[in-house]
Amino acid sequence: MRQGSLVDGSKHRLLLWSDGTLRDQSGCDMFRILDRYILRETAQTWFFVTLTLLTILLSNQFARVLGDAAQDKVAKEAVFAVIGLTALQYLTIIVPFGLFLAVMLALARLYSDSELPAMMACRIGPSGLIRPLVWLAVPLA
């Protein structure tokens, strides 16, 4: 592998190699540009999918809690506390489901834009796609 252009690092001199990886002067792999791209696409999709699902579920719950508050089943001061606790309860279900949908949508978009076949042509296998997805899935789990 040949080294490419110099990337200005804070403490170390990083070199952008011809295979798209950032390495320090000793040649240690730092972070691939492709990994950052896949991670960013999946994380943005996950955030918006989770936010959309949470908004839909909370709007339904908000109407139900307001109906209960109007009938004096719930104290009017406790409405937002009930909504907040319900949101936390919903997040335990929505986060894994949103991650699944985000991975499916992000990879489908990469495939429809012919980016995934281009990656496969450049010898980026399934392990090259799984690595950034694991970086997102492990903290969420």
C-alpha positions in Angstrom: 0.0 0.0 0.0 1.2 3.4 -0.8 0.6 6.3 1.5 -1.4 9.3 0.3 -1.9 12.8 1.5 -1.0 14.1 4.9 -4.0 14.7 7.3 -3.4 17.2 10.1 -3.8 15.4 13.4 -3.8 17.0 16.8 -0.8 15.1 18.3 0.1 12.6 15.6 0.7 12.9 11.9 -2.0 10.9 10.2 -1.6 9.6 6.7 -4.5 8.9 4.4 -3.6 5.7 2.6 -4.7 4.7 -0.9 -7.2 2.2 0.5 -9.2 4.9 2.3 -7.8 4.3 5.8 -6.3 6.7 8.2 -3.1 5.5 9.8 -0.4 6.9 11.9 3.2 6.9 10.7 3.7 3.4 11.9 0.9 2.1 9.7 -1.7 1.3 12.4 -5.2 1.4 11.2 -7.1 4.3 12.7 -10.6 4.7 11.2 -11.8 4.1 7.6 -13.6 6.7 5.7 -16.1 4.1 4.6 -16.8 3.1 8.2 -17.6 6.7 9.1 -19.9 7.0 6.2 -21.9 3.8 6.9 -22.0 4.7 10.7 -23.3 8.2 9.9 -25.9 7.0 7.5 -27.2 4.4 9.9 -27.1 6.6 13.0 -29.0 9.4 11.3 -31.6 6.9 10.0 -31.9 5.4 13.5 -32.4 8.7 15.1 -35.1 9.8 12.8 -36.9 6.4 12.8 -36.8 6.3 16.6 -38.0 9.9 16.9 -40.9 9.3 14.4 -42.0 6.1 16.2 -41.8 7.8 19.6 -43.8 10.8 18.4 -46.6 8.6 17.0 -46.8 6.5 20.2 -46.6 9.5 22.5 -49.3 11.5 20.7 -51.7 8.6 21.2 -50.7 8.3 24.9 -51.0 12.1 25.3 -54.6 12.0 24.1 -55.4 9.2 26.4 -53.8 10.9 29.5 -55.5 14.2 28.7 -58.8 12.3 28.5 -58.1 10.7 31.9 -57.1 14.1 33.4 -60.4 15.6 32.1 -62.3 12.9 33.8 -60.3 13.4 37.1 -58.7 10.0 36.9 -55.2 11.5 36.8 -54.1 14.7 38.6 -53.6 17.6 36.2 -50.1 18.2 37.7 -49.1 14.6 36.9 -49.9 14.7 33.2 -46.4 15.5 32.0 -44.8 13.1 34.5 -47.0 10.3 33.2 -46.1 11.2 29.6 -42.3 11.3 30.5 -42.4 7.9 32.2 -44.4 6.4 29.3 -41.8 7.7 26.9 -39.1 5.9 28.8 -41.2 2.7 28.8 -41.7 3.1 25.0 -38.0 3.6 24.4 -37.2 0.1 25.6 -39.2 -1.2 22.8 -38.6 1.4 20.1 -34.7 1.6 20.3 -34.1 -2.0 19.2 -36.9 -1.9 16.6 -35.6 1.4 15.3 -32.1 0.1 15.0 -33.4 -2.9 13.0 -35.3 -0.6 10.7 -32.4 1.9 10.4 -30.0 -0.9 9.3 -32.5 -2.2 6.8 -33.2 1.3 5.4 -29.6 2.5 5.3 -28.4 -0.7 3.5 -31.3 -0.6 1.1 -30.5 3.1 0.3 -26.8 2.2 -0.3 -27.9 -0.7 -2.6 -30.4 1.4 -4.5 -27.8 4.2 -5.1 -25.4 1.5 -6.3 -23.0 2.3 -3.6 -23.1 -1.2 -2.1 -22.2 -3.0 -5.4 -19.4 -0.5 -5.8 -18.1 -1.4 -2.3 -18.3 -5.1 -3.1 -16.4 -4.4 -6.4 -13.7 -2.8 -4.2 -13.4 -6.0 -2.1 -15.3 -4.6 0.9 -17.0 -7.7 2.2 -19.8 -8.2 4.7 -17.3 -7.8 7.6 -16.5 -4.4 6.3 -20.2 -3.5 6.5 -20.8 -5.1 9.9 -18.0 -3.3 11.7 -19.6 0.2 11.7 -23.0 -1.3 12.4 -21.6 -3.0 15.5 -20.1 0.4 16.7 -23.7 1.7 16.7 -25.5 -1.4 18.0 -23.2 -2.1 21.0 -23.8 1.3 22.8 -27.5 1.1 22.0 -27.8 -2.4 23.4 
